[in-house]
């Protein structure tokens, strides 16, 4: 379904206990107002803030003890 701007919307998928997967390319605005970009076709955004490469996921969430 096209947006009012003629582009199709980006698709994002929240995964249980994992990252948010977003169809790329993407530009992410960080808390401090700076931006980072990725031109990959699929980007994994960190949802747990444990990643050493935040905002990109580095699978650090896997080290969390399961409750």
ABEGO torsion letter per residue (X at the ends): XBBAAGBBBBBBBBBBGBBBBBBOBBBBBBAAGBBBBBABABBBBBAAGABAAOABBAGAAAABBBX
